[in-house]
Amino acid sequence: MLNDRTDRGLIMFINGAGVALAYGLLALSLWLSTDVPLSTKGYWGMGIVLLTISLINIVKYRFDSRSSDDRIRRIEEARDEKLLEEALMDPVSKV
């Protein structure tokens, strides 16, 4: 379990570093581009920031949905297990 957390942390760190590097290189290319007017650079920058926010929200909502589905599945499994346990513990029903 602990190894799982450290692996997840390492993967998150590598992904974060990749995103930071991509933003840095994009900012550098926009800064050094002399053919593109400043207003166009601003629109590109806003578009990239909004796209990033949208992608984060999509991932968050998908994670929440998967977590909710998993929680419901575990509740149903526990209920089914309890019903089976009760059925096995009851004395033979009168016919």
Secondary structure as a PSIPRED ss2 file (coil, helix, strand):
# PSIPRED VFORMAT (PSIPRED V4.0)

   1 M C   1.000  0.000  0.000
   2 L H   0.000  1.000  0.000
   3 N H   0.000  1.000  0.000
   4 D H   0.000  1.000  0.000
   5 R H   0.000  1.000  0.000
   6 T H   0.000  1.000  0.000
   7 D H   0.000  1.000  0.000
   8 R H   0.000  1.000  0.000
   9 G H   0.000  1.000  0.000
  10 L H   0.000  1.000  0.000
  11 I H   0.000  1.000  0.000
  12 M H   0.000  1.000  0.000
  13 F H   0.000  1.000  0.000
  14 I H   0.000  1.000  0.000
  15 N H   0.000  1.000  0.000
  16 G H   0.000  1.000  0.000
  17 A H   0.000  1.000  0.000
  18 G H   0.000  1.000  0.000
  19 V H   0.000  1.000  0.000
  20 A H   0.000  1.000  0.000
  21 L H   0.000  1.000  0.000
  22 A H   0.000  1.000  0.000
  23 Y H   0.000  1.000  0.000
  24 G H   0.000  1.000  0.000
  25 L H   0.000  1.000  0.000
  26 L H   0.000  1.000  0.000
  27 A H   0.000  1.000  0.000
  28 L H   0.000  1.000  0.000
  29 S H   0.000  1.000  0.000
  30 L H   0.000  1.000  0.000
  31 W H   0.000  1.000  0.000
  32 L H   0.000  1.000  0.000
  33 S C   1.000  0.000  0.000
  34 T C   1.000  0.000  0.000
  35 D C   1.000  0.000  0.000
  36 V C   1.000  0.000  0.000
  37 P C   1.000  0.000  0.000
  38 L H   0.000  1.000  0.000
  39 S H   0.000  1.000  0.000
  40 T H   0.000  1.000  0.000
  41 K H   0.000  1.000  0.000
  42 G H   0.000  1.000  0.000
  43 Y H   0.000  1.000  0.000
  44 W H   0.000  1.000  0.000
  45 G H   0.000  1.000  0.000
  46 M H   0.000  1.000  0.000
  47 G H   0.000  1.000  0.000
  48 I H   0.000  1.000  0.000
  49 V H   0.000  1.000  0.000
  50 L H   0.000  1.000  0.000
  51 L H   0.000  1.000  0.000
  52 T H   0.000  1.000  0.000
  53 I H   0.000  1.000  0.000
  54 S H   0.000  1.000  0.000
  55 L H   0.000  1.000  0.000
  56 I H   0.000  1.000  0.000
  57 N H   0.000  1.000  0.000
  58 I H   0.000  1.000  0.000
  59 V H   0.000  1.000  0.000
  60 K H   0.000  1.000  0.000
  61 Y H   0.000  1.000  0.000
  62 R H   0.000  1.000  0.000
  63 F H   0.000  1.000  0.000
  64 D H   0.000  1.000  0.000
  65 S H   0.000  1.000  0.000
  66 R H   0.000  1.000  0.000
  67 S H   0.000  1.000  0.000
  68 S H   0.000  1.000  0.000
  69 D H   0.000  1.000  0.000
  70 D H   0.000  1.000  0.000
  71 R H   0.000  1.000  0.000
  72 I H   0.000  1.000  0.000
  73 R H   0.000  1.000  0.000
  74 R H   0.000  1.000  0.000
  75 I H   0.000  1.000  0.000
  76 E H   0.000  1.000  0.000
  77 E H   0.000  1.000  0.000
  78 A H   0.000  1.000  0.000
  79 R H   0.000  1.000  0.000
  80 D H   0.000  1.000  0.000
  81 E H   0.000  1.000  0.000
  82 K H   0.000  1.000  0.000
  83 L H   0.000  1.000  0.000
  84 L H   0.000  1.000  0.000
  85 E H   0.000  1.000  0.000
  86 E H   0.000  1.000  0.000
  87 A H   0.000  1.000  0.000
  88 L H   0.000  1.000  0.000
  89 M H   0.000  1.000  0.000
  90 D C   1.000  0.000  0.000
  91 P C   1.000  0.000  0.000
  92 V C   1.000  0.000  0.000
  93 S C   1.000  0.000  0.000
  94 K C   1.000  0.000  0.000
  95 V C   1.000  0.000  0.000
